[in-house]
């Protein structure tokens, strides 16, 4: 038997009221509850992938999987013979550059003496030229009254011209010597630059040699070890990872409706799936500036004709308070359930 229309309308109204009340209650509880919890949370850490800066065959691996290591500890060694040869070549180039610079500096120092000699020659030429011109004038006067022969006069004129030519040549030599000083100074500066370049090349070769020793950049535990003795390591190819478990934290993905009153510094109780009955304590360190999907390579395009609203999740970083023995048992990737105590 079908219900009367009045009853149908009454049932429809009641169902709508129940649905609206449920939605309101859910929304109110999500945003206004005193505690917010999620099981979409995991232990993580800012681990470091260790990769070589130089290529070569691996001679030695000094760590095992899951081994504790300290910052600066030697992890592996790459064959360094090529890099030792490069250092020897760089040292030889530096020695040659320093020898060339010493020779240029000595030549530049000698140039001062050459300038002094050229200056002295010009002074002597000037004196000889003065005497030759006076002698030329005297024989010109003597030959005019017959006291000297024409040959004597011509000889005096020739000596004056020769003295003038020598003076001109030695003056040019003095100018050239002074110009050579500037050239030698430039060559010395070039030699100094070459020495600096050779020193830099030697430093680079020594740096590359140091890269054949792979050391731990941080304290932590070795994981994802792929390096093996005899293997050829490529520049930038990860050898292993170092996980700083002592700095592990929780990344919790809360629904956006749970974040209305969540703030940095609020207390968090953390239940760990692997440690039933144990509760760790921490605090909210930061809230992500965007949802995880916002950083997706293919971001969703909501400006379409068909749209379905989906509640987004935003990562919240939760730092574990120090001094808790159970925290030492945490491993990256473990599932946890954090509960944030919201402030009023």
Secondary structure by P-SEA (a helix, b strand, c coil): ccccaaaaaaaaaaaaaaaaaaaaaaaaaaccccbbbbccbbbbcbbbbbbbccccccccccccccccccccccccccccaaaaaaaaaaaaaaaaaaaaaaaaaaaaaaaaaaaaaaaaaaaaaaaaaaaaaaaaaaaaaaaaaccccaaaaaaaaaaaaaaaaaaaaaaaaaaaaaaaaaaaaaaaaaaaaaaaaaaaaaaaaaaaaaacbbbbccbbbbcccccccccccccccccbbbbcccbbbbbbbcccccccccccbbbbbbbbcccccbbbbbcccccccccccccccccccccccbbbbbbbbbbbbbbbbcccccccccccbbbbbbbbbccc
